[in-house]
Amino acid sequence: YGTIARYMGPFGLDGQFDFVLYHAAPYRVFAYDQKGLIHADFWASTSQSQYPAGGIMTPYIGSHDTARFATLTSYRGQDGAHDPGIPGNKWTNYASAPPDEESYQRHRLALSWLLGLPGAPLLYYGDEYGEWGGSDPNNRSRFRTALNASESATLALVKKLGTARRDLLAMRRGVYRSVYSTEDQLVYARQMSNGEGNGEVALVAINRANSPVSISTALPVTLNVASGMLTDRLGGNNATVSAGTLNVTLAARSAAVLAP
């Protein structure tokens, strides 16, 4: 954190890439299942207090320095042909196209987590549909417009995530608030201050499990979310808030962006 922060300030950068968060959470949680969503919540929360005040950090799941995230989710050790070391190969035995829909599902969950975070998230070109490739130079293939069904579904989700971030002030500028976390489920809030945005709140809910789940959890009183219905801006089930308790049902490996 200190090394990154030294590049920021009134005579430096307004923000920096959040390298710590990248190596702590996305591929460990969404690609390899080495850690759960409690881990992702902890490191996202920790990032908010480690950098200079007012810094606009850039979280990311892929860049020109990394293997494509859709390839990391593909080579998760599910069989002998998909060793997690292969995405690091540059010239021989390099990565092939994602082998199954689960690879794209994991990629979509990581994107849903990323595009709900504070700061200025990085979307490396092609990640919006699930471009694949190993380490540089295999992560620099040309942008494609002819997409398969899984890639088209990924692009459709990213469009909805982008629209939600555009339309909801809290999703762009609200602070990060932990709400609920287990190894496979996570709910976090983005909250504006009362002085800006009138305390507007949006909730991001994620289910990493391979089965539907219903979550019922008390919301922090400080969120001040009124009872009523919350609409999922990603097109899933609407949620309800009753007497300070959130009730939401999520499909398998899915996410929701909830707001009045």
Disulfide bonds with the S-S distance in Angstrom:
none
